[in-house]
């Protein structure tokens, strides 16, 4: 995978969040979308950083970054549940 896919995916997720928030009549759709993306990515990197202590490991790949940026914290939680189940 090329490294430039990650910023493209993040910008695309920000645009999708902005459109959804604009349709739902939020006052600052870009800010809310950006906060959602940052919370998902920070949750992914916190899980990755704590994997040494907890034993729960999520690989940081393009797919996991896209899932965590689009779905946020629920996406990271779902990836953790799937990882623990299988």
Backbone atoms as SQL, in Angstrom:
CREATE TABLE atoms (id INTEGER PRIMARY KEY, chain TEXT, resi INTEGER, resn TEXT, atom TEXT, x REAL, y REAL, z REAL);
INSERT INTO atoms VALUES
  (1, 'A', 1, 'UNK', 'N', 0.829, -1.176, 0.000),
  (2, 'A', 1, 'UNK', 'CA', 0.000, 0.000, 0.000),
  (3, 'A', 1, 'UNK', 'C', 0.878, 1.245, 0.000),
  (4, 'A', 2, 'UNK', 'N', 0.428, 2.208, -0.688),
  (5, 'A', 2, 'UNK', 'CA', 1.147, 3.477, -0.744),
  (6, 'A', 2, 'UNK', 'C', 0.843, 4.302, 0.499),
  (7, 'A', 3, 'UNK', 'N', 1.784, 5.092, 0.914),
  (8, 'A', 3, 'UNK', 'CA', 1.647, 5.888, 2.132),
  (9, 'A', 3, 'UNK', 'C', 0.654, 7.035, 1.952),
  (10, 'A', 4, 'UNK', 'N', 0.425, 7.470, 0.726),
  (11, 'A', 4, 'UNK', 'CA', -0.478, 8.604, 0.525),
  (12, 'A', 4, 'UNK', 'C', -1.945, 8.196, 0.602),
  (13, 'A', 5, 'UNK', 'N', -2.252, 6.903, 0.758),
  (14, 'A', 5, 'UNK', 'CA', -3.643, 6.478, 0.941),
  (15, 'A', 5, 'UNK', 'C', -4.194, 6.915, 2.285),
  (16, 'A', 6, 'UNK', 'N', -3.348, 7.001, 3.297),
  (17, 'A', 6, 'UNK', 'CA', -3.816, 7.350, 4.632),
  (18, 'A', 6, 'UNK', 'C', -4.353, 8.778, 4.695),
  (19, 'A', 7, 'UNK', 'N', -3.631, 9.798, 4.216),
  (20, 'A', 7, 'UNK', 'CA', -4.212, 11.146, 4.255),
  (21, 'A', 7, 'UNK', 'C', -5.451, 11.280, 3.377),
  (22, 'A', 8, 'UNK', 'N', -5.475, 10.574, 2.263),
  (23, 'A', 8, 'UNK', 'CA', -6.655, 10.626, 1.396),
  (24, 'A', 8, 'UNK', 'C', -7.856, 10.041, 2.118),
  (25, 'A', 9, 'UNK', 'N', -7.660, 8.927, 2.823),
  (26, 'A', 9, 'UNK', 'CA', -8.759, 8.315, 3.569),
  (27, 'A', 9, 'UNK', 'C', -9.220, 9.222, 4.705),
  (28, 'A', 10, 'UNK', 'N', -8.290, 9.873, 5.390),
  (29, 'A', 10, 'UNK', 'CA', -8.668, 10.768, 6.485),
  (30, 'A', 10, 'UNK', 'C', -9.422, 11.992, 5.981),
  (31, 'A', 11, 'UNK', 'N', -8.992, 12.546, 4.873),
  (32, 'A', 11, 'UNK', 'CA', -9.701, 13.696, 4.294),
  (33, 'A', 11, 'UNK', 'C', -11.083, 13.281, 3.816),
  (34, 'A', 12, 'UNK', 'N', -11.177, 12.098, 3.222),
  (35, 'A', 12, 'UNK', 'CA', -12.482, 11.588, 2.791),
  (36, 'A', 12, 'UNK', 'C', -13.419, 11.368, 3.961),
  (37, 'A', 13, 'UNK', 'N', -12.895, 10.824, 5.062),
  (38, 'A', 13, 'UNK', 'CA', -13.722, 10.628, 6.254),
  (39, 'A', 13, 'UNK', 'C', -14.176, 11.957, 6.826),
  (40, 'A', 14, 'UNK', 'N', -13.306, 12.957, 6.822),
  (41, 'A', 14, 'UNK', 'CA', -13.680, 14.281, 7.313),
  (42, 'A', 14, 'UNK', 'C', -14.789, 14.884, 6.458),
  (43, 'A', 15, 'UNK', 'N', -14.705, 14.725, 5.166),
  (44, 'A', 15, 'UNK', 'CA', -15.749, 15.246, 4.267),
  (45, 'A', 15, 'UNK', 'C', -17.064, 14.529, 4.504),
  (46, 'A', 16, 'UNK', 'N', -17.022, 13.207, 4.685),
  (47, 'A', 16, 'UNK', 'CA', -18.252, 12.442, 4.949),
  (48, 'A', 16, 'UNK', 'C', -18.880, 12.890, 6.259),
  (49, 'A', 17, 'UNK', 'N', -18.065, 13.053, 7.309),
  (50, 'A', 17, 'UNK', 'CA', -18.599, 13.532, 8.581),
  (51, 'A', 17, 'UNK', 'C', -19.171, 14.937, 8.457),
  (52, 'A', 18, 'UNK', 'N', -18.531, 15.786, 7.689),
  (53, 'A', 18, 'UNK', 'CA', -19.030, 17.149, 7.515),
  (54, 'A', 18, 'UNK', 'C', -20.384, 17.145, 6.815),
  (55, 'A', 19, 'UNK', 'N', -20.541, 16.311, 5.809),
  (56, 'A', 19, 'UNK', 'CA', -21.818, 16.232, 5.091),
  (57, 'A', 19, 'UNK', 'C', -22.914, 15.701, 6.009),
  (58, 'A', 20, 'UNK', 'N', -22.602, 14.657, 6.765),
  (59, 'A', 20, 'UNK', 'CA', -23.596, 14.086, 7.678),
  (60, 'A', 20, 'UNK', 'C', -23.988, 15.094, 8.751),
  (61, 'A', 21, 'UNK', 'N', -23.006, 15.787, 9.309),
  (62, 'A', 21, 'UNK', 'CA', -23.307, 16.776, 10.343),
  (63, 'A', 21, 'UNK', 'C', -24.039, 17.988, 9.788),
  (64, 'A', 22, 'UNK', 'N', -23.764, 18.363, 8.550),
  (65, 'A', 22, 'UNK', 'CA', -24.465, 19.486, 7.928),
  (66, 'A', 22, 'UNK', 'C', -25.927, 19.126, 7.677),
  (67, 'A', 23, 'UNK', 'N', -26.163, 17.898, 7.243),
  (68, 'A', 23, 'UNK', 'CA', -27.539, 17.449, 7.017),
  (69, 'A', 23, 'UNK', 'C', -28.316, 17.420, 8.327),
  (70, 'A', 24, 'UNK', 'N', -27.628, 17.041, 9.409),
  (71, 'A', 24, 'UNK', 'CA', -28.307, 16.973, 10.701),
  (72, 'A', 24, 'UNK', 'C', -28.345, 18.319, 11.417),
  (73, 'A', 25, 'UNK', 'N', -27.973, 19.381, 10.719),
  (74, 'A', 25, 'UNK', 'CA', -28.098, 20.765, 11.191),
  (75, 'A', 25, 'UNK', 'C', -27.199, 21.092, 12.383),
  (76, 'A', 26, 'UNK', 'N', -26.019, 20.520, 12.435),
  (77, 'A', 26, 'UNK', 'CA', -25.069, 20.904, 13.478),
  (78, 'A', 26, 'UNK', 'C', -24.445, 22.241, 13.122),
  (79, 'A', 27, 'UNK', 'N', -24.025, 22.966, 14.143),
  (80, 'A', 27, 'UNK', 'CA', -23.492, 24.302, 13.909),
  (81, 'A', 27, 'UNK', 'C', -22.081, 24.285, 13.340),
  (82, 'A', 28, 'UNK', 'N', -21.270, 23.331, 13.731),
  (83, 'A', 28, 'UNK', 'CA', -19.895, 23.265, 13.224),
  (84, 'A', 28, 'UNK', 'C', -19.582, 21.840, 12.771),
  (85, 'A', 29, 'UNK', 'N', -19.994, 21.477, 11.565),
  (86, 'A', 29, 'UNK', 'CA', -19.832, 20.090, 11.124),
  (87, 'A', 29, 'UNK', 'C', -18.382, 19.670, 10.926),
  (88, 'A', 30, 'UNK', 'N', -17.519, 20.547, 10.463),
  (89, 'A', 30, 'UNK', 'CA', -16.123, 20.178, 10.271),
  (90, 'A', 30, 'UNK', 'C', -15.418, 19.931, 11.601),
  (91, 'A', 31, 'UNK', 'N', -15.734, 20.739, 12.589),
  (92, 'A', 31, 'UNK', 'CA', -15.120, 20.579, 13.903),
  (93, 'A', 31, 'UNK', 'C', -15.545, 19.254, 14.538),
  (94, 'A', 32, 'UNK', 'N', -16.824, 18.930, 14.457),
  (95, 'A', 32, 'UNK', 'CA', -17.316, 17.683, 15.035),
  (96, 'A', 32, 'UNK', 'C', -16.750, 16.478, 14.294),
  (97, 'A', 33, 'UNK', 'N', -16.637, 16.572, 12.982),
  (98, 'A', 33, 'UNK', 'CA', -16.045, 15.485, 12.210),
  (99, 'A', 33, 'UNK', 'C', -14.582, 15.279, 12.548),
  (100, 'A', 34, 'UNK', 'N', -13.863, 16.372, 12.683),
  (101, 'A', 34, 'UNK', 'CA', -12.455, 16.300, 13.029),
  (102, 'A', 34, 'UNK', 'C', -12.258, 15.709, 14.418),
  (103, 'A', 35, 'UNK', 'N', -13.104, 16.075, 15.359),
  (104, 'A', 35, 'UNK', 'CA', -13.017, 15.530, 16.713),
  (105, 'A', 35, 'UNK', 'C', -13.316, 14.040, 16.707),
  (106, 'A', 36, 'UNK', 'N', -14.285, 13.613, 15.906),
  (107, 'A', 36, 'UNK', 'CA', -14.615, 12.193, 15.811),
  (108, 'A', 36, 'UNK', 'C', -13.457, 11.396, 15.223),
  (109, 'A', 37, 'UNK', 'N', -12.828, 11.917, 14.196),
  (110, 'A', 37, 'UNK', 'CA', -11.681, 11.239, 13.589),
  (111, 'A', 37, 'UNK', 'C', -10.531, 11.154, 14.588),
  (112, 'A', 38, 'UNK', 'N', -10.252, 12.248, 15.276),
  (113, 'A', 38, 'UNK', 'CA', -9.156, 12.252, 16.249),
  (114, 'A', 38, 'UNK', 'C', -9.416, 11.309, 17.412),
  (115, 'A', 39, 'UNK', 'N', -10.657, 11.219, 17.864),
  (116, 'A', 39, 'UNK', 'CA', -10.945, 10.317, 18.975),
  (117, 'A', 39, 'UNK', 'C', -10.779, 8.860, 18.561),
  (118, 'A', 40, 'UNK', 'N', -11.188, 8.511, 17.351),
  (119, 'A', 40, 'UNK', 'CA', -11.007, 7.145, 16.880),
  (120, 'A', 40, 'UNK', 'C', -9.555, 6.783, 16.691),
  (121, 'A', 41, 'UNK', 'N', -8.793, 7.697, 16.092),
  (122, 'A', 41, 'UNK', 'CA', -7.368, 7.423, 15.882),
  (123, 'A', 41, 'UNK', 'C', -6.598, 7.376, 17.198),
  (124, 'A', 42, 'UNK', 'N', -6.956, 8.247, 18.118),
  (125, 'A', 42, 'UNK', 'CA', -6.268, 8.217, 19.405),
  (126, 'A', 42, 'UNK', 'C', -6.607, 6.941, 20.178),
  (127, 'A', 43, 'UNK', 'N', -7.830, 6.457, 20.074),
  (128, 'A', 43, 'UNK', 'CA', -8.189, 5.198, 20.720),
  (129, 'A', 43, 'UNK', 'C', -7.410, 4.040, 20.117),
  (130, 'A', 44, 'UNK', 'N', -7.234, 4.048, 18.794),
  (131, 'A', 44, 'UNK', 'CA', -6.461, 2.994, 18.141),
  (132, 'A', 44, 'UNK', 'C', -5.008, 3.019, 18.609),
  (133, 'A', 45, 'UNK', 'N', -4.412, 4.182, 18.677),
  (134, 'A', 45, 'UNK', 'CA', -3.019, 4.268, 19.079),
  (135, 'A', 45, 'UNK', 'C', -2.829, 4.016, 20.575),
  (136, 'A', 46, 'UNK', 'N', -3.823, 4.320, 21.388),
  (137, 'A', 46, 'UNK', 'CA', -3.747, 3.983, 22.816),
  (138, 'A', 46, 'UNK', 'C', -3.802, 2.474, 23.004),
  (139, 'A', 47, 'UNK', 'N', -4.681, 1.804, 22.271),
  (140, 'A', 47, 'UNK', 'CA', -4.752, 0.341, 22.337),
  (141, 'A', 47, 'UNK', 'C', -3.429, -0.260, 21.873),
  (142, 'A', 48, 'UNK', 'N', -2.859, 0.301, 20.821),
  (143, 'A', 48, 'UNK', 'CA', -1.583, -0.205, 20.323),
  (144, 'A', 48, 'UNK', 'C', -0.458, 0.034, 21.324),
  (145, 'A', 49, 'UNK', 'N', -0.453, 1.183, 21.973),
  (146, 'A', 49, 'UNK', 'CA', 0.605, 1.487, 22.936),
  (147, 'A', 49, 'UNK', 'C', 0.483, 0.634, 24.194),
  (148, 'A', 50, 'UNK', 'N', -0.731, 0.321, 24.592),
  (149, 'A', 50, 'UNK', 'CA', -0.944, -0.473, 25.802),
  (150, 'A', 50, 'UNK', 'C', -0.940, -1.969, 25.542),
  (151, 'A', 51, 'UNK', 'N', -0.699, -2.385, 24.312),
  (152, 'A', 51, 'UNK', 'CA', -0.738, -3.816, 23.997),
  (153, 'A', 51, 'UNK', 'C', 0.376, -4.582, 24.702),
  (154, 'A', 52, 'UNK', 'N', 1.457, -3.915, 25.045),
  (155, 'A', 52, 'UNK', 'CA', 2.542, -4.565, 25.780),
  (156, 'A', 52, 'UNK', 'C', 2.070, -4.976, 27.172),
  (157, 'A', 53, 'UNK', 'N', 1.240, -4.140, 27.774),
  (158, 'A', 53, 'UNK', 'CA', 0.779, -4.398, 29.137),
  (159, 'A', 53, 'UNK', 'C', -0.470, -5.264, 29.188),
  (160, 'A', 54, 'UNK', 'N', -1.368, -5.105, 28.212),
  (161, 'A', 54, 'UNK', 'CA', -2.643, -5.814, 28.265),
  (162, 'A', 54, 'UNK', 'C', -2.638, -7.128, 27.502),
  (163, 'A', 55, 'UNK', 'N', -1.787, -7.270, 26.523),
  (164, 'A', 55, 'UNK', 'CA', -1.766, -8.482, 25.703),
  (165, 'A', 55, 'UNK', 'C', -2.762, -8.448, 24.560),
  (166, 'A', 56, 'UNK', 'N', -3.526, -7.379, 24.457),
  (167, 'A', 56, 'UNK', 'CA', -4.486, -7.207, 23.368),
  (168, 'A', 56, 'UNK', 'C', -3.802, -6.390, 22.288),
  (169, 'A', 57, 'UNK', 'N', -3.758, -6.934, 21.076),
  (170, 'A', 57, 'UNK', 'CA', -2.996, -6.288, 20.016),
  (171, 'A', 57, 'UNK', 'C', -3.883, -6.030, 18.810),
  (172, 'A', 58, 'UNK', 'N', -3.895, -4.809, 18.356),
  (173, 'A', 58, 'UNK', 'CA', -4.527, -4.446, 17.090),
  (174, 'A', 58, 'UNK', 'C', -3.434, -3.935, 16.162),
  (175, 'A', 59, 'UNK', 'N', -3.250, -4.572, 15.027),
  (176, 'A', 59, 'UNK', 'CA', -2.212, -4.076, 14.120),
  (177, 'A', 59, 'UNK', 'C', -2.620, -2.742, 13.504),
  (178, 'A', 60, 'UNK', 'N', -1.686, -1.834, 13.434),
  (179, 'A', 60, 'UNK', 'CA', -1.951, -0.537, 12.824),
  (180, 'A', 60, 'UNK', 'C', -1.644, -0.666, 11.340),
  (181, 'A', 61, 'UNK', 'N', -2.704, -0.761, 10.560),
  (182, 'A', 61, 'UNK', 'CA', -2.579, -0.865, 9.112),
  (183, 'A', 61, 'UNK', 'C', -3.501, 0.163, 8.480),
  (184, 'A', 62, 'UNK', 'N', -3.501, 0.201, 7.175),
  (185, 'A', 62, 'UNK', 'CA', -4.364, 1.156, 6.474),
  (186, 'A', 62, 'UNK', 'C', -5.826, 0.859, 6.779),
  (187, 'A', 63, 'UNK', 'N', -6.196, -0.412, 6.795),
  (188, 'A', 63, 'UNK', 'CA', -7.588, -0.780, 7.065),
  (189, 'A', 63, 'UNK', 'C', -8.011, -0.384, 8.477),
  (190, 'A', 64, 'UNK', 'N', -7.175, -0.640, 9.463),
  (191, 'A', 64, 'UNK', 'CA', -7.547, -0.288, 10.834),
  (192, 'A', 64, 'UNK', 'C', -7.597, 1.224, 11.037),
  (193, 'A', 65, 'UNK', 'N', -6.743, 1.964, 10.346),
  (194, 'A', 65, 'UNK', 'CA', -6.779, 3.424, 10.433),
  (195, 'A', 65, 'UNK', 'C', -8.052, 3.956, 9.791),
  (196, 'A', 66, 'UNK', 'N', -8.453, 3.395, 8.663),
  (197, 'A', 66, 'UNK', 'CA', -9.681, 3.832, 8.003),
  (198, 'A', 66, 'UNK', 'C', -10.890, 3.516, 8.873),
  (199, 'A', 67, 'UNK', 'N', -10.933, 2.303, 9.432),
  (200, 'A', 67, 'UNK', 'CA', -12.068, 1.925, 10.278),
  (201, 'A', 67, 'UNK', 'C', -12.146, 2.820, 11.508),
  (202, 'A', 68, 'UNK', 'N', -11.021, 3.065, 12.142),
  (203, 'A', 68, 'UNK', 'CA', -11.057, 3.885, 13.356),
  (204, 'A', 68, 'UNK', 'C', -11.354, 5.347, 13.059),
  (205, 'A', 69, 'UNK', 'N', -10.961, 5.834, 11.883),
  (206, 'A', 69, 'UNK', 'CA', -11.258, 7.230, 11.573),
  (207, 'A', 69, 'UNK', 'C', -12.701, 7.414, 11.122),
  (208, 'A', 70, 'UNK', 'N', -13.258, 6.440, 10.438),
  (209, 'A', 70, 'UNK', 'CA', -14.640, 6.571, 9.972),
  (210, 'A', 70, 'UNK', 'C', -15.629, 6.250, 11.089),
  (211, 'A', 71, 'UNK', 'N', -15.383, 5.186, 11.838),
  (212, 'A', 71, 'UNK', 'CA', -16.338, 4.755, 12.860),
  (213, 'A', 71, 'UNK', 'C', -16.029, 5.288, 14.256),
  (214, 'A', 72, 'UNK', 'N', -14.822, 5.762, 14.467),
  (215, 'A', 72, 'UNK', 'CA', -14.471, 6.338, 15.761),
  (216, 'A', 72, 'UNK', 'C', -14.214, 5.283, 16.817),
  (217, 'A', 73, 'UNK', 'N', -14.525, 5.619, 18.048),
  (218, 'A', 73, 'UNK', 'CA', -14.292, 4.713, 19.168),
  (219, 'A', 73, 'UNK', 'C', -15.124, 3.434, 19.057),
  (220, 'A', 74, 'UNK', 'N', -16.387, 3.477, 18.602),
  (221, 'A', 74, 'UNK', 'CA', -17.105, 2.213, 18.408),
  (222, 'A', 74, 'UNK', 'C', -16.442, 1.286, 17.383),
  (223, 'A', 75, 'UNK', 'N', -15.784, 1.852, 16.388),
  (224, 'A', 75, 'UNK', 'CA', -15.071, 1.029, 15.412),
  (225, 'A', 75, 'UNK', 'C', -13.878, 0.330, 16.036),
  (226, 'A', 76, 'UNK', 'N', -13.147, 1.038, 16.890),
  (227, 'A', 76, 'UNK', 'CA', -12.009, 0.432, 17.584),
  (228, 'A', 76, 'UNK', 'C', -12.496, -0.649, 18.535),
  (229, 'A', 77, 'UNK', 'N', -13.593, -0.384, 19.236),
  (230, 'A', 77, 'UNK', 'CA', -14.158, -1.376, 20.142),
  (231, 'A', 77, 'UNK', 'C', -14.599, -2.615, 19.385),
  (232, 'A', 78, 'UNK', 'N', -15.208, -2.433, 18.230),
  (233, 'A', 78, 'UNK', 'CA', -15.633, -3.571, 17.414),
  (234, 'A', 78, 'UNK', 'C', -14.427, -4.377, 16.926),
  (235, 'A', 79, 'UNK', 'N', -13.375, -3.689, 16.494),
  (236, 'A', 79, 'UNK', 'CA', -12.171, -4.405, 16.081),
  (237, 'A', 79, 'UNK', 'C', -11.565, -5.191, 17.237),
  (238, 'A', 80, 'UNK', 'N', -11.603, -4.627, 18.445),
  (239, 'A', 80, 'UNK', 'CA', -11.094, -5.348, 19.623),
  (240, 'A', 80, 'UNK', 'C', -11.937, -6.585, 19.917),
  (241, 'A', 81, 'UNK', 'N', -13.247, -6.457, 19.839),
  (242, 'A', 81, 'UNK', 'CA', -14.132, -7.599, 20.092),
  (243, 'A', 81, 'UNK', 'C', -13.928, -8.695, 19.057),
  (244, 'A', 82, 'UNK', 'N', -13.800, -8.315, 17.813),
  (245, 'A', 82, 'UNK', 'CA', -13.560, -9.305, 16.744),
  (246, 'A', 82, 'UNK', 'C', -12.199, -9.968, 16.948),
  (247, 'A', 83, 'UNK', 'N', -11.209, -9.187, 17.334),
  (248, 'A', 83, 'UNK', 'CA', -9.882, -9.725, 17.566),
  (249, 'A', 83, 'UNK', 'C', -9.881, -10.706, 18.737),
  (250, 'A', 84, 'UNK', 'N', -10.603, -10.402, 19.792),
  (251, 'A', 84, 'UNK', 'CA', -10.664, -11.280, 20.945),
  (252, 'A', 84, 'UNK', 'C', -11.506, -12.515, 20.661),
  (253, 'A', 85, 'UNK', 'N', -12.526, -12.392, 19.802),
  (254, 'A', 85, 'UNK', 'CA', -13.391, -13.535, 19.503),
  (255, 'A', 85, 'UNK', 'C', -12.700, -14.551, 18.616),
  (256, 'A', 86, 'UNK', 'N', -11.857, -14.083, 17.740),
  (257, 'A', 86, 'UNK', 'CA', -11.198, -15.011, 16.810),
  (258, 'A', 86, 'UNK', 'C', -9.763, -15.076, 17.162);
